[in-house]
């Protein structure tokens, strides 16, 4: 039997973390690619002068597709129309929903860029689970589009990080929110 020294163990742990980081980055890339794809098609609909019902139907259909393609990690798709109305797939906008209080909205309004905004992980008000939002503005800021994704599959990343040889593992946001833990 080959004995592994502490330097080898440290190197293996570092490689493991790098692979997990790459997995997480790939997931974010898939989410932003989906956002851009849906945003392009939504832009076309808006340019054609679609009705609110057509917009809601489009968002609902895209949510179904996203749920199927992501293994049920997509929670919601929503947009802010050129008129400032918030449309959420498959549901009415809650009465207590204040657009200007949403972190993704503040981020997109404060520093417009050509990149999607990816939120920190937070507790979803509807499901009670951990989630994150990917959002961006389209058509020179005429409308905003966002997608919420749950973190149900986070356990697979944590399982890869922790274990008998490596101890406990957790993923923590920069604000201190624990997104997942081996226990």
N, C-alpha and C positions, 0 to 999 in steps of 0.2 A: 504494500500500500504506500502511495506517495504522500508525504507529509507536506502540507501547504504552510508556508511561513507567513508572517503578518504582512509583509510587503505585497505578497501575492494576493492575500485576502483583501487588502486595501485596493489594489489594482482591479480586482474582480468586482468589488463593490462600486468603484468609480465607473467602470464600464457598464455595470448594471444600471446605475443612475442615468448615465448618458443615453442608454437605450430607452429607458422609460421616458426621459425628457423628449427624445425623438418621437416616441409614440404619442405623447401628449401634444407635441407640436403638429404632428400629422393630423390629429383629431381637430385641432383648431384650424388647420388649413382646409380640411374638408368642410368645416362649418362656414368659413369665410367664402370658399368657392360656391357653396350653396347659396349663401346670401347674395353674392354677385350675380349668380345665374337667375335667381328669382327676381332680384332687383331689375335686371335687364328686361325681363318679360313684363314685370309690373310697369316699368317705364313706358313700354309700348302701349299697354292698356290705357294708361293715363293720357298719353298723347292722343289716343283715338277717342278720348272723351267718354270713357265708360261711366256707368252709373255706380252708385255706392253699392248696390246689390251685386253688380258684376265684380267689384273690388273684393267684397266679402266672400263671394263664391270662389274667386281666384285664390284668396288667402287660405280658405278652407281646403281646397284641392291641393294646394302646395304643401299645406301642413300634413295631409294624408301621405303625400309622396315622400316628404322628409321623414316622417315617422317610419315608413317602410324602408327607406334607404339607410337610416341611421340605427336601426334596431330599437326603435321606440325611445330614443334619447331626446328627440325634439318635443318640446312642451307646447310651444306656441309660435305663431308668426303674426306680426303686427306691423302696421304702417301708420304714418302720420301723413295725411293727404296734403296737397298744396294749400287747402283751406284751413289746415291746422286740426282737422278732426282725426281722432285716434280710432283706428279700426283694428280689432283683434279677431283672429280667426276663430270661428265657431262660438263666439260669445259677445255679449254686449259689453261695452266698456263700463267697468264698475263706477258707481257714483262717486266713490272716494278716490278715484284715480286722478292724480294731478300730474300731468305730463311734465311740467317744469321741475318736479321733485325727483324724477327718475335720473339715476346716475348716467345712464347711456345718453339721455337727452342733454343733460348738462355738459357732458364731455363733447358731444358732437357740436353743440352750439358754441362752446367756449374756444375750441381750437379746431376749426374745420381743416380736415386733411383729406387726402385721397386714399386713406386707409380705413379699414373697418375698425370700430371700437370693440374691444373685448373686455367685458366687465370682470371684476373679481367675482369669486364664487360667493353667493349669498343665499339666504333662506327664502324660498319661493312662497309668496303669500297664499297661493291657491293650493299647492300640493303639500306644503310643509317640508319639502325636500330641498336639498342643495341644488343650485343651478347657476348658470352663467348666461349672459346675453351677448350676442354678436349683433352689432348694428352699424349702419352707415347711411349717408345721405346720397341721393341719386338725382340726376338731372340738375346739376348745379344747385343742389340744396332745395329743390322744389318739393321733394318728399323724402321721408325717412323710412327705413325698413329695418326691422329687428327680428331676431329669432332667439328664443329661449331654449336652452338645452339642459336637461337634468344631469346629475352627476352619479346616476345609479351605477354606471360602469367604472367609477373611480376605484371601487374595491379591487378590480383586477390589477390596476396600477400599483395599489398599495400592497397587494399580495406579492407582486413581483419584487417590490422594494424590501419588504420585511422577510421574516422567516427565521427558521431555526439557526441558520448560520449568521444572520445579519441583525437579529433583534427586532425591536418594534420599529414601525415606520408611520409617518404621518405626512400629509400634505397640508401646508398652512399658507394662507394668503398673506400678502404684505401687510394687511391691516390686522393680522393675528387671528382671523377666522379659520378654524380648523375645517378643512374641506373633506377630510377623511383620515381614518386611523385604523391600524390593524386590529384593534380590539373592538 
